Amino acid sequence: MISPVISIITIVYNGEKHLEQTIRSVLDQNYENLQYIIIDGGSTDQSVEIIKKYEKNLHYWISERDKGISDAFNKGIEKATGEIIGIINADDWYESGALERVAREMGEADICFGDIQLWKNERKEFIQKAKFKLLDREMTINHPTVFVKKNIYETHGGFDLGYRCAMDYELMLRLKVANCQFKYLPYTIANMRWGGFSDTSWKIGCRETREIKNKYLPGHGLGHRVYYLKHVSAIRISKTLSRLGLGFVKQINRNLFSPAKKIYND
């Protein structure tokens, strides 16, 4: 059986610190039908030099100013010709064998996704389990683990440039409402560090999430408002506990109130 071509897209802007780790995690998959695309937003650090180091292994790369994260994603999708498309940003990295697993188990699904290992201060913190059935509440699918068929992008479009943080949630909820077929792969597919753009801009992300739910799940405006207030409060409590050094209380708080299950590392 011939393995499908998988296109992987990495977007980066001044990401020299971890970019090479991301690139290596893709190329070291040793997946025979890999098509790797890197979209650089006009970096002024050593990111472009790192990309050039691996130029012969890339299907396409470019370095130019863009209109934001969604625009960079869409540039990569436009250049991708693989049957399956995955996106891994320049602060994240794949688990070994991730692409082979996706190719083997995605099947007839339109979108597949898995679990993600979260890291903080270069140490494992917890594995976040994906929960598709809770997607109506918030982004309970781990975007670095998501793989989408190319024809789904062609039919339903790419990322909405109107969102700064929650563009991945907008896409996933849009595809769910369109009755696309999602499939959960019960494995750790990727790794992600805390502290990315969406993490540091959490207020914007929460506000955009509420707007997206109002758009695709109308008729529940009050419920969306209440959930927004609960979500903002939970994040504020978590951040306060972190500042006070009460990490164990924060873990209890997450386990009790987070819609996505988190498995903490010892």
C-alpha positions as CSV (number, residue, x, y, z in Angstrom):
1,M,0.0,0.0,0.0
2,I,1.4,3.4,-1.0
3,S,1.6,5.9,1.8
4,P,-0.2,9.2,1.2
5,V,1.8,12.3,0.7
6,I,1.7,14.4,3.9
7,S,2.4,18.1,3.7
8,I,3.8,19.6,6.9
9,I,3.8,23.4,7.3
10,T,5.9,25.3,9.8
11,I,5.4,29.1,10.3
12,V,8.1,31.1,12.1
13,Y,9.0,34.6,12.9
14,N,12.3,35.2,14.8
15,G,12.2,31.7,16.1
16,E,15.9,30.9,16.0
17,K,15.9,29.4,19.5
18,H,13.8,26.4,18.8
19,L,13.3,26.3,15.0
20,E,15.9,23.7,14.3
21,Q,14.4,21.3,16.8
22,T,11.1,21.7,15.0
23,I,12.7,21.1,11.6
24,R,14.5,18.0,12.9
25,S,11.4,16.6,14.4
26,V,9.8,16.7,11.0
27,L,12.7,15.5,8.9
28,D,13.6,12.7,11.4
29,Q,10.2,11.2,11.0
30,N,11.7,9.3,8.1
31,Y,8.4,9.3,6.4
32,E,9.0,8.6,2.7
33,N,6.2,10.7,1.2
34,L,6.9,13.9,3.2
35,Q,6.5,17.4,1.8
36,Y,7.9,20.0,4.1
37,I,7.0,23.7,3.8
38,I,8.3,26.6,5.9
39,I,6.8,30.1,5.9
40,D,9.0,32.7,7.5
41,G,7.4,36.1,8.3
42,G,10.5,38.1,7.5
43,S,12.7,37.2,10.5
44,T,15.6,39.4,11.5
45,D,17.4,36.8,13.6
46,Q,19.1,33.6,12.4
47,S,15.9,31.8,11.4
48,V,16.5,32.2,7.7
49,E,20.0,30.9,8.0
50,I,18.6,27.8,9.9
51,I,16.1,27.3,7.1
52,K,18.7,27.5,4.4
53,K,20.7,24.8,6.2
54,Y,17.9,22.4,5.4
55,E,16.9,23.9,2.1
56,K,17.5,20.7,0.1
57,N,15.0,18.8,2.2
58,L,12.2,21.4,1.7
59,H,9.4,21.4,-0.8
60,Y,9.1,25.1,-0.5
61,W,10.1,28.0,1.8
62,I,9.8,31.8,1.7
63,S,10.7,34.7,4.0
64,E,8.5,37.7,3.6
65,R,6.2,40.0,5.7
66,D,2.7,38.6,6.1
67,K,-0.6,39.7,7.6
68,G,-0.3,37.6,10.7
69,I,-0.5,34.0,11.8
70,S,-3.6,33.0,9.7
71,D,-2.1,34.5,6.6
72,A,1.1,32.5,7.1
73,F,-0.9,29.3,7.6
74,N,-2.9,30.0,4.4
75,K,0.3,30.6,2.4
76,G,1.6,27.2,3.4
77,I,-1.7,25.5,2.7
78,E,-1.8,27.1,-0.8
79,K,1.6,25.6,-1.6
80,A,0.8,22.1,-0.1
81,T,-0.1,19.4,-2.6
82,G,-0.2,16.4,-0.2
83,E,-3.4,14.5,0.5
84,I,-3.0,15.3,4.2
85,I,-1.8,18.6,5.8
86,G,-0.3,19.1,9.2
87,I,0.9,22.3,10.9
88,I,3.7,22.4,13.5
89,N,4.9,25.8,14.6
90,A,8.5,26.8,15.3
91,D,8.2,26.3,19.1
92,D,6.7,22.8,18.9
93,W,7.9,19.4,17.7
94,Y,6.5,16.0,16.7
95,E,6.8,12.7,18.5
96,S,8.8,10.1,16.7
97,G,6.7,8.1,14.3
98,A,3.8,10.6,14.4
99,L,3.4,10.9,10.6
100,E,3.5,7.1,10.0
101,R,0.8,6.7,12.7
102,V,-1.4,9.4,11.0
103,A,-1.0,7.8,7.6
104,R,-1.8,4.4,8.9
105,E,-4.8,5.3,11.1
106,M,-6.5,8.4,9.6
107,G,-8.5,6.4,7.1
108,E,-11.6,8.0,5.6
109,A,-11.7,10.7,8.3
110,D,-11.5,14.4,7.1
111,I,-9.6,15.5,10.2
112,C,-7.6,13.5,12.8
113,F,-6.1,14.7,16.0
114,G,-4.4,13.4,19.1
115,D,-2.9,14.3,22.5
116,I,-0.1,16.7,23.2
117,Q,2.7,16.8,25.8
118,L,3.1,20.3,27.4
119,W,6.5,21.5,28.5
120,K,7.4,24.4,30.8
121,N,10.9,25.6,31.5
122,E,12.2,22.7,29.4
123,R,10.5,20.1,31.7
124,K,7.4,18.0,31.0
125,E,4.4,19.4,32.8
126,F,1.4,17.4,31.6
127,I,-0.2,15.5,28.7
128,Q,-3.4,17.3,27.5
129,K,-5.9,14.8,26.2
130,A,-8.0,16.0,23.3
131,K,-11.8,16.0,23.8
132,F,-13.7,16.5,20.5
133,K,-17.1,16.3,22.2
134,L,-16.3,19.4,24.2
135,L,-15.3,21.5,21.2
136,D,-18.5,23.5,21.5
137,R,-17.1,24.9,24.8
138,E,-13.6,25.9,23.8
139,M,-10.5,24.6,21.9
140,T,-10.3,21.1,23.3
141,I,-8.4,19.8,20.3
142,N,-4.6,20.2,20.3
143,H,-3.8,22.0,17.0
144,P,-0.2,20.8,16.6
145,T,-1.6,17.3,16.5
146,V,-4.3,18.1,13.9
147,F,-4.1,16.8,10.3
148,V,-6.6,17.9,7.7
149,K,-7.2,16.4,4.3
150,K,-6.3,18.9,1.5
151,N,-9.7,18.6,-0.1
152,I,-11.3,19.8,3.1
153,Y,-9.4,23.1,2.9
154,E,-10.3,23.4,-0.7
155,T,-14.0,22.9,0.1
156,H,-14.3,24.9,3.3
157,G,-11.5,27.4,3.2
158,G,-8.5,28.0,5.3
159,F,-7.8,30.2,8.4
160,D,-9.8,33.4,9.0
161,L,-7.5,36.5,9.0
162,G,-9.9,38.2,11.3
163,Y,-8.7,36.3,14.4
164,R,-5.3,36.9,16.1
165,C,-5.3,34.0,18.6
166,A,-8.3,31.7,18.1
167,M,-8.0,31.1,14.4
168,D,-7.5,27.4,15.0
169,Y,-10.6,27.2,17.1
170,E,-12.6,29.0,14.4
171,L,-11.5,26.5,11.8
172,M,-12.2,23.4,13.9
173,L,-15.6,24.6,14.9
174,R,-16.5,25.6,11.4
175,L,-15.5,22.2,10.1
176,K,-17.5,20.5,12.9
177,V,-20.6,22.5,12.1
178,A,-20.1,21.5,8.5
179,N,-20.3,17.9,9.6
180,C,-16.8,17.0,8.6
181,Q,-15.6,13.6,10.0
182,F,-13.2,13.9,12.9
183,K,-11.1,11.0,14.3
184,Y,-9.3,10.9,17.6
185,L,-5.9,9.1,17.7
186,P,-5.3,8.1,21.3
187,Y,-1.6,8.8,21.2
188,T,0.8,11.7,22.1
189,I,1.4,13.2,18.6
190,A,3.3,16.4,19.4
191,N,5.0,18.5,22.0
192,M,4.4,22.2,22.8
193,R,6.1,24.7,25.1
194,W,4.0,27.1,27.2
195,G,4.4,30.8,26.4
196,G,3.4,31.0,22.8
197,F,1.4,33.9,21.3
198,S,-2.0,32.5,22.3
199,D,-0.8,31.8,25.9
200,T,0.5,35.3,26.5
201,S,-2.6,36.9,24.8
202,W,-5.1,34.8,26.6
203,K,-7.6,37.6,27.1
204,I,-7.8,38.1,23.3
205,G,-8.1,34.3,22.9
206,C,-11.0,34.1,25.3
207,R,-12.9,37.0,23.7
208,E,-12.4,35.6,20.2
209,T,-13.6,32.2,21.4
210,R,-16.8,33.7,22.6
211,E,-17.3,35.5,19.3
212,I,-16.7,32.3,17.3
213,K,-19.2,30.4,19.4
214,N,-21.8,33.1,18.9
215,K,-21.1,32.9,15.1
216,Y,-21.4,29.1,14.7
217,L,-23.6,28.2,17.7
218,P,-26.2,31.0,17.7
219,G,-29.1,30.9,20.2
220,H,-26.8,30.3,23.2
221,G,-25.5,33.8,23.7
222,L,-26.1,33.9,27.5
223,G,-24.5,30.5,27.9
224,H,-21.5,31.6,25.9
225,R,-21.2,34.7,28.0
226,V,-21.4,32.8,31.3
227,Y,-18.8,30.3,30.0
228,Y,-16.5,33.2,29.0
229,L,-16.7,34.7,32.4
230,K,-16.0,31.3,34.1
231,H,-13.0,30.7,31.7
232,V,-11.5,34.1,32.3
233,S,-11.9,33.6,36.1
234,A,-10.3,30.1,35.9
235,I,-7.2,31.5,34.1
236,R,-6.8,34.4,36.5
237,I,-7.0,32.0,39.4
238,S,-4.4,29.7,37.8
239,K,-2.0,32.6,37.2
240,T,-2.5,33.9,40.7
241,L,-1.7,30.5,42.2
242,S,1.4,30.3,40.0
243,R,2.7,33.7,41.3
244,L,2.1,32.5,44.8
245,G,4.0,29.3,44.2
246,L,1.0,27.2,44.9
247,G,1.5,24.8,41.9
248,F,-0.2,21.9,43.6
249,V,-3.4,23.9,44.2
250,K,-3.3,24.9,40.5
251,Q,-3.1,21.3,39.4
252,I,-6.2,20.5,41.6
253,N,-8.0,23.5,40.1
254,R,-7.2,22.3,36.5
255,N,-8.3,18.8,37.2
256,L,-11.6,20.0,38.6
257,F,-12.5,22.7,36.2
258,S,-10.7,22.2,32.9
259,P,-12.9,20.6,30.2
260,A,-9.8,18.9,28.7
261,K,-8.3,16.2,30.9
262,K,-4.7,16.7,31.8
263,I,-2.3,13.9,32.9
264,Y,0.5,15.3,35.0
265,N,4.1,14.0,34.6
266,D,5.9,12.8,37.7
